[in-house]
Amino acid sequence: MTGMTVRLGTGIGWRPEIADAVEAMPGIDWVEAVAENVCPGHLPESLLRLRERGVTVVPHGVSLGLGGGDRPDEQRLTALAERATALGSPLVTEHIAFVRAGGPLTASPGSEAGHLLPVPRTRDALDVLCENVRIAQDALPVPLAVENIAALFSWPGEEMTEGQFLYELADRTGVRLLIDVANLHTNHVNRGEDPAEALAELPLEAIAYVHVAGGLERDGVWHDSHAHPVPRPVLDILTDLASRVSPPGVLLERDENFPAPTELKGELDAIGRAVEAGARKRRETPAPAYAPTRNVVAVEGGTAPARERLALAQTAVLSALTAGTPVPEGFDRARMRVQARALAAKRADVVAKVAPELPVILGDGYRAAFLAYAQTRPMTGGYRRDAMDFAEELLLTGRPEDTRARRELRAWWLDRSGPRPRPARPVIRLARATRRALLRR
């Protein structure tokens, strides 16, 4: 396994909304910060104070897309490395997921999911993921750990269980694993997968740390919301894991609907009790240790053919989820509709955060208007670009109907569509035409 195991202890996800509560909370050994939300040159004062107290800070990436058909983007890798260095982190983490598709490999326009989507558990996907992980490992100054994700749908024709897939990934690359027990519960409800079987197949000694989070069940589907209390089934999976191996670190994630500090502390205490219950079982019946080896498997003919096949499949899936194209054969259409709605809802929520003026200008009509827009308009340039494209489409179609709101929206769009780096000539002509049209309104 790459690097030595770091004993982290008890942690909580650091978010600006609960920064004060985290600083004041007793018994916090480490925190995790979303890497993309931290600027290395302007670290939040709260994180600096935590570091000065000896609290470890781990950057947690969400946009690298290690499970995609493309090789990891060099700029994103450099940014992740800079954050690890600025925070003095002992490791960095990312997800086993794809977050964008299309582009040169498929000769189609690139688009973004705006969220983490599952990779198929196939040999093609594993070969590509292993190579992408090795590329990332070589570019990062500290060890990398990768996280299993929650999924609302399954890929047809999968060749491995989740535990087998993760075992081979760790065995072939030496990468560490970030095991999210809440995601194991999600996949149990949504995909019928037994968490105990997954834990039995995992290389447990490869675990870097563990995530614990809450969610909710709606219409038979579990949503990994990170906005609700940790339920008993998730704590039971944590106890099962702790009965098999002593986790180096356990962290509570909460991203929205933040409760009072006392409630957060209560959840941390419940997590501690679940780990201790597992430790008692482990002392009574010790489990055999996992002895990892770095087993680099050469892929015959390289990964180029596998990359192209994976990229084409992921592009079809993402297009069905974000552009309204037909669902590929073999997928559960009902689950794909649930996933599509979830992606659109997340886009609406994040756009409202990065462009808070839009909900103010559009009022109660913001969400319905954005969800209608998102049904056929994939995200292509991040959430801020998504906000601009949404406003542009409203204005070009004469919306909103309220004259005052339309005038405010037009002023907002024009204020933010100023000089930019020169794009290709067809794009320049389109941008100029759009701007002329909006200026005439």
Number of C-alpha atoms within 10 A of each C-alpha: 18 18 13 9 17 12 12 22 16 21 25 23 21 25 22 14 12 17 17 13 17 23 16 10 14 9 12 20 19 22 24 22 19 16 23 16 13 17 13 17 9 9 14 13 10 16 24 15 12 19 17 10 11 11 18 21 26 24 26 24 22 20 20 25 26 27 31 27 31 23 18 19 15 13 10 16 18 15 17 27 22 18 23 24 17 15 19 15 19 20 23 24 24 24 24 25 26 26 24 27 29 23 15 12 18 19 9 12 11 18 22 22 23 22 17 21 26 21 24 23 20 17 14 18 22 21 21 25 28 24 24 22 25 16 17 24 20 12 14 19 18 18 22 24 26 25 23 22 22 24 24 22 20 19 14 14 11 14 12 15 15 22 19 17 21 27 18 18 24 27 22 22 22 25 25 28 28 24 28 24 27 29 25 26 25 27 24 17 18 20 17 10 16 14 22 14 12 16 19 14 15 21 22 24 19 25 23 27 26 22 21 25 24 22 21 17 13 8 5 9 16 21 21 21 17 20 18 17 18 22 16 12 12 24 23 18 23 28 24 23 25 21 24 22 19 17 23 16 19 25 24 23 24 24 16 12 12 16 14 11 15 11 12 21 20 12 18 22 14 15 23 17 14 22 23 17 17 23 22 14 16 19 11 10 11 13 12 9 11 12 11 17 13 13 13 14 12 11 13 7 8 12 19 14 13 19 22 18 16 24 25 19 17 25 24 17 21 24 24 21 26 23 19 16 14 12 17 15 8 10 15 14 15 10 16 19 17 14 19 23 17 16 22 25 17 16 23 23 14 16 23 20 14 13 15 13 15 22 17 14 18 18 11 10 12 16 18 12 17 22 18 11 19 24 18 15 19 22 24 17 13 14 20 16 13 22 22 18 18 20 22 20 14 18 21 13 9 13 19 19 11 10 11 11 17 20 16 15 23 20 13 16 20 15 9 9 12 8 6 6 5 8 10 8 9 9 11 12 12 11 14 12 12 15 16 11 12 17 11 6 11
